[in-house]
């Protein structure tokens, strides 16, 4: 659970960051973050590392119970052409910034807002404990929101520290939700053990109804465990590249 103290700590950090208006990685998912690391080092003395996907980045602090999430608002596009003389693909112009579109029910120019909306909806419907808590803590001069989310561990990182679920729970997980096979069966069985079989069935049915917008990006970096051992979903925004 996020607290006001966490909000104030995060706000004190992000309010001192200077993020460019055009902020995103390239089409390969790469981004140069030296400028941001130097800014973080100037306002925070602890250890941390930065992770990013195609739509957002996260600052993971080793001694704080939350991560800071910053949305990208597009990505840098490089156009190439084949040069027969050199037998190589070459840049044909300077890279340009391709903004994420706003053509869907969710504003894809801020995937963190998309994620927060799903978290709040899940809380309203009684499934909030399965999704990592999240909140917007600051808005900069460019209108970009900064978010915090409770710090959790991805499945494969947490797995050595988590008790293996019972064979009965494993059998139930295998029989109940084959359509969620992208989530490791041990994780699904842990959900059944911690929250109950009916809770998981109800959540799966609710997700299939489409109200949540579908959790269709369920790789091992998007589900895991809290530090108290309870299973959790996080980074539930999904991604569209059209």
C-alpha positions as YAML, in Angstrom:
chain: A
units: angstrom
residues:
- id: 1
  name: UNK
  ca: [0.00, 0.00, 0.00]
- id: 2
  name: UNK
  ca: [1.35, 3.39, -0.98]
- id: 3
  name: UNK
  ca: [1.50, 6.05, 1.74]
- id: 4
  name: UNK
  ca: [1.54, 9.84, 1.78]
- id: 5
  name: UNK
  ca: [5.16, 9.71, 2.94]
- id: 6
  name: UNK
  ca: [6.07, 7.73, -0.20]
- id: 7
  name: UNK
  ca: [4.19, 10.25, -2.35]
- id: 8
  name: UNK
  ca: [6.08, 13.17, -0.83]
- id: 9
  name: UNK
  ca: [9.46, 11.41, -1.16]
- id: 10
  name: UNK
  ca: [8.81, 10.62, -4.82]
- id: 11
  name: UNK
  ca: [7.49, 14.11, -5.55]
- id: 12
  name: UNK
  ca: [10.66, 15.62, -4.08]
- id: 13
  name: UNK
  ca: [12.74, 13.54, -6.53]
- id: 14
  name: UNK
  ca: [10.72, 13.92, -9.73]
- id: 15
  name: UNK
  ca: [10.07, 17.64, -9.29]
- id: 16
  name: UNK
  ca: [13.81, 18.17, -9.79]
- id: 17
  name: UNK
  ca: [14.03, 16.13, -13.01]
- id: 18
  name: UNK
  ca: [14.11, 17.87, -16.37]
- id: 19
  name: UNK
  ca: [12.54, 15.50, -18.91]
- id: 20
  name: UNK
  ca: [12.47, 16.65, -22.56]
- id: 21
  name: UNK
  ca: [9.08, 17.15, -24.20]
- id: 22
  name: UNK
  ca: [9.89, 14.43, -26.79]
- id: 23
  name: UNK
  ca: [10.80, 11.49, -24.57]
- id: 24
  name: UNK
  ca: [10.99, 7.91, -25.80]
- id: 25
  name: UNK
  ca: [13.21, 5.10, -26.97]
- id: 26
  name: UNK
  ca: [13.93, 4.09, -30.54]
- id: 27
  name: UNK
  ca: [11.98, 1.43, -32.40]
- id: 28
  name: UNK
  ca: [14.35, -1.24, -31.02]
- id: 29
  name: UNK
  ca: [13.51, -0.28, -27.45]
- id: 30
  name: UNK
  ca: [16.87, 1.41, -26.81]
- id: 31
  name: UNK
  ca: [17.21, 4.77, -25.08]
- id: 32
  name: UNK
  ca: [20.15, 6.88, -23.87]
- id: 33
  name: UNK
  ca: [19.55, 7.77, -20.23]
- id: 34
  name: UNK
  ca: [22.89, 9.21, -19.11]
- id: 35
  name: UNK
  ca: [21.31, 12.66, -18.82]
- id: 36
  name: UNK
  ca: [18.60, 11.31, -16.51]
- id: 37
  name: UNK
  ca: [20.99, 9.30, -14.35]
- id: 38
  name: UNK
  ca: [23.08, 12.42, -13.70]
- id: 39
  name: UNK
  ca: [19.95, 14.27, -12.61]
- id: 40
  name: UNK
  ca: [18.86, 11.45, -10.29]
- id: 41
  name: UNK
  ca: [22.35, 11.25, -8.78]
- id: 42
  name: UNK
  ca: [22.13, 14.95, -7.95]
- id: 43
  name: UNK
  ca: [18.94, 14.54, -5.87]
- id: 44
  name: UNK
  ca: [19.13, 10.96, -4.57]
- id: 45
  name: UNK
  ca: [22.14, 9.41, -2.84]
- id: 46
  name: UNK
  ca: [21.01, 5.77, -2.76]
- id: 47
  name: UNK
  ca: [21.45, 2.97, -5.27]
- id: 48
  name: UNK
  ca: [18.97, 2.40, -8.07]
- id: 49
  name: UNK
  ca: [18.70, 1.11, -11.61]
- id: 50
  name: UNK
  ca: [16.51, 2.06, -14.55]
- id: 51
  name: UNK
  ca: [14.42, -0.32, -16.61]
- id: 52
  name: UNK
  ca: [12.44, 0.51, -19.71]
- id: 53
  name: UNK
  ca: [10.09, -0.99, -22.23]
- id: 54
  name: UNK
  ca: [8.73, 0.51, -25.41]
- id: 55
  name: UNK
  ca: [6.15, 2.71, -23.67]
- id: 56
  name: UNK
  ca: [7.57, 3.73, -20.30]
- id: 57
  name: UNK
  ca: [10.53, 3.55, -17.93]
- id: 58
  name: UNK
  ca: [10.86, 2.78, -14.24]
- id: 59
  name: UNK
  ca: [13.39, 3.98, -11.68]
- id: 60
  name: UNK
  ca: [13.86, 1.11, -9.22]
- id: 61
  name: UNK
  ca: [15.31, 2.26, -5.90]
- id: 62
  name: UNK
  ca: [17.00, -0.42, -3.82]
- id: 63
  name: UNK
  ca: [16.11, 1.09, -0.43]
- id: 64
  name: UNK
  ca: [12.66, 2.54, -1.17]
- id: 65
  name: UNK
  ca: [9.37, 0.56, -1.23]
- id: 66
  name: UNK
  ca: [8.21, 2.04, -4.54]
- id: 67
  name: UNK
  ca: [9.35, 2.61, -8.10]
- id: 68
  name: UNK
  ca: [8.92, 5.80, -10.11]
- id: 69
  name: UNK
  ca: [7.34, 5.30, -13.54]
- id: 70
  name: UNK
  ca: [7.70, 7.85, -16.32]
- id: 71
  name: UNK
  ca: [5.71, 7.43, -19.54]
- id: 72
  name: UNK
  ca: [7.17, 7.89, -23.00]
- id: 73
  name: UNK
  ca: [5.01, 9.94, -25.31]
- id: 74
  name: UNK
  ca: [6.34, 8.39, -28.51]
- id: 75
  name: UNK
  ca: [9.47, 6.85, -29.96]
- id: 76
  name: UNK
  ca: [12.32, 7.95, -32.19]
- id: 77
  name: UNK
  ca: [11.94, 6.73, -35.75]
- id: 78
  name: UNK
  ca: [14.88, 5.97, -38.03]
- id: 79
  name: UNK
  ca: [14.32, 5.52, -41.75]
- id: 80
  name: UNK
  ca: [16.77, 3.33, -43.65]
- id: 81
  name: UNK
  ca: [17.57, 2.63, -47.27]
- id: 82
  name: UNK
  ca: [19.71, -0.07, -48.85]
- id: 83
  name: UNK
  ca: [22.92, 1.20, -50.48]
- id: 84
  name: UNK
  ca: [23.92, -1.20, -53.27]
- id: 85
  name: UNK
  ca: [27.41, 0.27, -53.53]
- id: 86
  name: UNK
  ca: [28.27, -0.40, -49.89]
- id: 87
  name: UNK
  ca: [25.90, -3.38, -49.52]
- id: 88
  name: UNK
  ca: [24.64, -1.86, -46.26]
- id: 89
  name: UNK
  ca: [21.50, -0.33, -44.82]
- id: 90
  name: UNK
  ca: [22.03, 3.36, -44.08]
- id: 91
  name: UNK
  ca: [20.12, 6.20, -42.44]
- id: 92
  name: UNK
  ca: [18.44, 8.31, -45.10]
- id: 93
  name: UNK
  ca: [17.50, 11.20, -42.83]
- id: 94
  name: UNK
  ca: [17.78, 12.43, -39.26]
- id: 95
  name: UNK
  ca: [15.66, 10.52, -36.76]
- id: 96
  name: UNK
  ca: [12.27, 12.06, -36.04]
- id: 97
  name: UNK
  ca: [9.93, 11.70, -33.11]
- id: 98
  name: UNK
  ca: [6.81, 9.63, -33.74]
- id: 99
  name: UNK
  ca: [4.18, 10.45, -31.13]
- id: 100
  name: UNK
  ca: [2.01, 7.68, -29.76]
- id: 101
  name: UNK
  ca: [-1.52, 7.94, -31.10]
- id: 102
  name: UNK
  ca: [-4.69, 8.85, -29.21]
- id: 103
  name: UNK
  ca: [-7.04, 6.79, -31.35]
- id: 104
  name: UNK
  ca: [-8.16, 4.28, -28.71]
- id: 105
  name: UNK
  ca: [-10.38, 4.39, -25.66]
- id: 106
  name: UNK
  ca: [-7.17, 4.81, -23.69]
- id: 107
  name: UNK
  ca: [-4.84, 7.72, -24.43]
- id: 108
  name: UNK
  ca: [-1.82, 5.84, -25.73]
- id: 109
  name: UNK
  ca: [0.35, 8.94, -25.37]
- id: 110
  name: UNK
  ca: [0.59, 8.00, -21.66]
- id: 111
  name: UNK
  ca: [0.64, 4.28, -21.02]
- id: 112
  name: UNK
  ca: [1.12, 4.85, -17.29]
- id: 113
  name: UNK
  ca: [-2.24, 6.62, -17.17]
- id: 114
  name: UNK
  ca: [-3.69, 3.61, -19.00]
- id: 115
  name: UNK
  ca: [-2.23, 1.36, -16.33]
- id: 116
  name: UNK
  ca: [-3.43, 3.54, -13.44]
- id: 117
  name: UNK
  ca: [-6.93, 3.55, -14.89]
- id: 118
  name: UNK
  ca: [-6.93, -0.27, -14.91]
- id: 119
  name: UNK
  ca: [-5.64, -0.40, -11.33]
- id: 120
  name: UNK
  ca: [-8.36, 1.96, -10.10]
- id: 121
  name: UNK
  ca: [-11.05, 0.06, -12.01]
- id: 122
  name: UNK
  ca: [-9.86, -3.24, -10.51]
- id: 123
  name: UNK
  ca: [-10.02, -1.68, -7.05]
- id: 124
  name: UNK
  ca: [-13.60, -0.54, -7.68]
- id: 125
  name: UNK
  ca: [-14.60, -4.04, -8.82]
- id: 126
  name: UNK
  ca: [-13.02, -5.79, -5.84]
- id: 127
  name: UNK
  ca: [-9.86, -7.11, -7.50]
- id: 128
  name: UNK
  ca: [-7.46, -4.38, -6.42]
- id: 129
  name: UNK
  ca: [-5.36, -6.61, -4.19]
- id: 130
  name: UNK
  ca: [-4.20, -8.55, -7.26]
- id: 131
  name: UNK
  ca: [-2.81, -5.44, -8.98]
- id: 132
  name: UNK
  ca: [0.14, -3.43, -7.67]
- id: 133
  name: UNK
  ca: [-0.99, -0.14, -6.12]
- id: 134
  name: UNK
  ca: [-0.20, 2.94, -8.22]
- id: 135
  name: UNK
  ca: [-0.75, 6.71, -8.10]
- id: 136
  name: UNK
  ca: [0.15, 9.88, -10.01]
- id: 137
  name: UNK
  ca: [2.37, 12.12, -7.86]
- id: 138
  name: UNK
  ca: [3.48, 15.05, -10.04]
- id: 139
  name: UNK
  ca: [2.89, 16.88, -13.33]
- id: 140
  name: UNK
  ca: [5.74, 18.79, -14.99]
- id: 141
  name: UNK
  ca: [5.66, 21.87, -17.19]
- id: 142
  name: UNK
  ca: [5.12, 19.76, -20.32]
- id: 143
  name: UNK
  ca: [2.01, 18.18, -18.82]
- id: 144
  name: UNK
  ca: [3.77, 14.83, -18.28]
- id: 145
  name: UNK
  ca: [2.58, 12.87, -15.27]
- id: 146
  name: UNK
  ca: [4.99, 11.02, -13.00]
- id: 147
  name: UNK
  ca: [3.75, 7.94, -11.15]
- id: 148
  name: UNK
  ca: [4.78, 5.67, -8.33]
- id: 149
  name: UNK
  ca: [3.94, 2.00, -7.93]
- id: 150
  name: UNK
  ca: [4.56, -0.30, -5.02]
- id: 151
  name: UNK
  ca: [7.78, -2.20, -5.54]
- id: 152
  name: UNK
  ca: [7.29, -5.89, -6.32]
- id: 153
  name: UNK
  ca: [9.44, -8.67, -7.74]
- id: 154
  name: UNK
  ca: [8.94, -10.22, -11.20]
- id: 155
  name: UNK
  ca: [8.08, -13.90, -11.12]
- id: 156
  name: UNK
  ca: [11.47, -15.35, -12.06]
- id: 157
  name: UNK
  ca: [13.27, -13.04, -9.63]
- id: 158
  name: UNK
  ca: [10.93, -13.88, -6.76]
- id: 159
  name: UNK
  ca: [10.50, -17.59, -7.48]
- id: 160
  name: UNK
  ca: [13.49, -18.81, -5.38]
- id: 161
  name: UNK
  ca: [12.00, -17.10, -2.31]
- id: 162
  name: UNK
  ca: [8.40, -18.27, -2.72]
- id: 163
  name: UNK
  ca: [6.99, -21.54, -1.41]
- id: 164
  name: UNK
  ca: [5.85, -23.82, -4.20]
- id: 165
  name: UNK
  ca: [2.04, -24.14, -4.34]
- id: 166
  name: UNK
  ca: [0.37, -27.42, -3.56]
- id: 167
  name: UNK
  ca: [-0.27, -30.05, -6.22]
- id: 168
  name: UNK
  ca: [-4.01, -29.48, -5.77]
- id: 169
  name: UNK
  ca: [-3.63, -25.77, -6.57]
- id: 170
  name: UNK
  ca: [-1.44, -26.59, -9.56]
- id: 171
  name: UNK
  ca: [-4.07, -28.97, -10.93]
- id: 172
  name: UNK
  ca: [-6.78, -26.36, -10.47]
- id: 173
  name: UNK
  ca: [-4.69, -23.70, -12.21]
- id: 174
  name: UNK
  ca: [-4.01, -26.00, -15.15]
- id: 175
  name: UNK
  ca: [-7.67, -26.91, -15.58]
- id: 176
  name: UNK
  ca: [-9.26, -23.51, -14.96]
- id: 177
  name: UNK
  ca: [-7.47, -21.06, -17.21]
- id: 178
  name: UNK
  ca: [-5.57, -22.50, -20.12]
- id: 179
  name: UNK
  ca: [-6.07, -19.20, -21.92]
- id: 180
  name: UNK
  ca: [-3.73, -17.64, -19.35]
- id: 181
  name: UNK
  ca: [-0.95, -20.13, -20.04]
- id: 182
  name: UNK
  ca: [1.47, -17.24, -20.72]
- id: 183
  name: UNK
  ca: [1.44, -16.77, -16.94]
- id: 184
  name: UNK
  ca: [3.47, -19.48, -15.26]
- id: 185
  name: UNK
  ca: [1.20, -22.14, -13.79]
- id: 186
  name: UNK
  ca: [2.94, -21.89, -10.39]
- id: 187
  name: UNK
  ca: [2.05, -18.20, -10.26]
- id: 188
  name: UNK
  ca: [-1.56, -18.91, -11.18]
- id: 189
  name: UNK
  ca: [-1.70, -21.62, -8.53]
- id: 190
  name: UNK
  ca: [-0.32, -19.15, -6.00]
- id: 191
  name: UNK
  ca: [-3.14, -16.75, -6.87]
- id: 192
  name: UNK
  ca: [-5.64, -19.54, -6.10]
- id: 193
  name: UNK
  ca: [-3.94, -20.32, -2.79]
- id: 194
  name: UNK
  ca: [-3.72, -16.70, -1.62]
- id: 195
  name: UNK
  ca: [-6.99, -15.25, -2.94]
- id: 196
  name: UNK
  ca: [-9.13, -18.32, -3.44]
- id: 197
  name: UNK
  ca: [-10.36, -20.33, -6.42]
- id: 198
  name: UNK
  ca: [-13.57, -18.32, -6.82]
- id: 199
  name: UNK
  ca: [-11.63, -15.05, -6.76]
- id: 200
  name: UNK
  ca: [-9.44, -16.19, -9.66]
- id: 201
  name: UNK
  ca: [-12.40, -17.54, -11.65]
- id: 202
  name: UNK
  ca: [-14.26, -14.27, -11.11]
- id: 203
  name: UNK
  ca: [-11.24, -12.17, -12.09]
- id: 204
  name: UNK
  ca: [-10.65, -14.20, -15.27]
- id: 205
  name: UNK
  ca: [-14.31, -13.87, -16.24]
- id: 206
  name: UNK
  ca: [-14.24, -10.14, -15.55]
- id: 207
  name: UNK
  ca: [-11.10, -9.68, -17.64]
- id: 208
  name: UNK
  ca: [-12.69, -11.69, -20.47]
- id: 209
  name: UNK
  ca: [-15.66, -9.32, -20.38]
- id: 210
  name: UNK
  ca: [-13.41, -6.59, -21.80]
- id: 211
  name: UNK
  ca: [-14.22, -3.93, -19.20]
- id: 212
  name: UNK
  ca: [-10.60, -3.95, -18.06]
- id: 213
  name: UNK
  ca: [-9.41, -3.54, -21.64]
- id: 214
  name: UNK
  ca: [-7.88, -7.04, -21.57]
- id: 215
  name: UNK
  ca: [-4.58, -8.02, -20.00]
- id: 216
  name: UNK
  ca: [-2.92, -9.18, -23.20]
- id: 217
  name: UNK
  ca: [0.74, -8.48, -22.43]
- id: 218
  name: UNK
  ca: [1.26, -11.13, -19.78]
- id: 219
  name: UNK
  ca: [4.94, -12.02, -19.97]
- id: 220
  name: UNK
  ca: [7.10, -12.85, -16.96]
- id: 221
  name: UNK
  ca: [8.06, -9.22, -16.40]
- id: 222
  name: UNK
  ca: [4.45, -8.22, -15.75]
- id: 223
  name: UNK
  ca: [3.48, -10.54, -12.92]
- id: 224
  name: UNK
  ca: [5.23, -11.71, -9.80]
- id: 225
  name: UNK
  ca: [5.07, -11.39, -6.03]
- id: 226
  name: UNK
  ca: [5.05, -8.74, -3.36]
- id: 227
  name: UNK
  ca: [7.78, -8.94, -0.77]
- id: 228
  name: UNK
  ca: [5.30, -10.56, 1.63]
- id: 229
  name: UNK
  ca: [4.84, -13.42, -0.86]
- id: 230
  name: UNK
  ca: [1.40, -12.52, -2.24]
- id: 231
  name: UNK
  ca: [1.05, -12.82, -6.04]
- id: 232
  name: UNK
  ca: [0.56, -9.60, -7.96]
- id: 233
  name: UNK
  ca: [0.07, -8.20, -11.45]
- id: 234
  name: UNK
  ca: [1.93, -5.06, -12.48]
- id: 235
  name: UNK
  ca: [2.71, -3.14, -15.65]
- id: 236
  name: UNK
  ca: [-0.75, -3.97, -16.98]
- id: 237
  name: UNK
  ca: [-0.98, -1.20, -19.59]
- id: 238
  name: UNK
  ca: [-0.32, -3.41, -22.61]
- id: 239
  name: UNK
  ca: [1.03, -1.90, -25.85]
- id: 240
  name: UNK
  ca: [-0.26, -1.04, -29.32]
- id: 241
  name: UNK
  ca: [2.08, 0.09, -32.06]
- id: 242
  name: UNK
  ca: [-0.53, 1.14, -34.62]
...
